[in-house]
Amino acid sequence: MPPMTDRSVVTRFAPSPTGYLHIGGARTALFNWLYARHTGGKFLLRIEDTDRARSTPEATAAIYKGLEWLGLDWDGEAISQASRASRHTEVAQEMLSSGAAYKCFSTQEEIEAFREAARAKGESTLFRSPWRDVPESDHPDAPYAIRVKAPREGQTVIRDQVQGDVTIQNNQLDDMIVLRSDGTPVYMLAVVVDDHDMGVTHVIRGDDHLNNAARQMLVYNAMNWSVPVWAHIPLIHGEDGKKLSKRHGALGVEEWAAAGYPASAMRNYLARLGWSHGDEEFFTDEQAIEWFDLGGIRKAPARFDTKKLANLSGQHIAAKDDAALVAEIQKFFTVSDNDSLTSDQESNLLRAMYCLKDRAKTFPELLEKAHFILTSRPIVPDEKSERALDAVHKGILAELTPQLQNASWNRETLEGLVGSLAETHNTKLGKLAAPLRAALAGRAVSPSVFDMMLVLGRDETVARLTDAAS
């Protein structure tokens, strides 16, 4: 059957729940989500939990949690593949009844003996079942598997939107088992049946599944079903050019969430891994949805670059609305298993956000700068800051404090007062920044001392300086 081209787009993400949501899986989900949203179609979620030994409710929950953090909403209810086993079996029986499949009574021992003999002779180990054309009347009363009949001649062409036309010689295809001798359907059958029944029009997945497409087309053709549009996307490699693995650092999206990267930055970065729109690097969700198409996906593997992610992360933090940023930081506290901000801390953080979000690449970096507004008196300086509060500088702070009592509380006035005090003591304004920072924040990393004064207000500023000078 020809590919589907005349129906509304339906994409799907179909992870196996055997662990966390991997970065590669997240990128696959994102591409499917973007294409569905770009075309006004549907994005569906299927949990491929047929491997009962490895699939766990905890892993399924981790997938949901990862997708929700990424902001990839799916349409309708998530589908469990395991719950559809009877439907998969039904299709295998339909193929058997139509003559598109047959009963194979070869045992595992016989198949392995054939392959060992073939290896010894240096011949192909592709198993050709002797039962393909045996009439029913000659069948033994024994367990059997159901195999789909693969064409023996000609070729199968996978018309892929990313890889181009990929040709498989049919003499390289075996008669794939679709129903095992114990009556359980195989994964390759289940995938096709589920995609068909869910109305999936476009299968966007990793190119490690490319060879599966030719075998899955056997089922589509046997059932006279329309073949979906294929788009096999390149895998993600580490910075060393090797397949992404644990040695390259965090792999699960939850790890990146707990490290304080905003979800919008991760969406932006994952979209750029293997896909591009001109020279655009930083873009919003709205732009990504508007621009995304399958033609922009490259064939070559993408390389995960932590520095590029961090750079994009900083841009997204800087560009966010202040209130939205505070809300996202509250979510960060949840995913990182930390206590949430109090309502007072939220208000303080919002007030200070204008001088916090520039140049912060992660939420922890931003929160380090925000320490001055999230803490309360008495300010306990860290070791580095405490060194700036020597006797001389404590004396200078003591001189400054009464001058601030009645000063106009604006940047120009504050800079003028501190500048004049620096001149009086034959030093530079910058030299007074360290003791002021120590008194106001107790940290070496903070916004400018004048921004802190403006955010803290007169009373709190004077109180902190008085504490430090005593």
Disulfide bonds with the S-S distance in Angstrom:
none
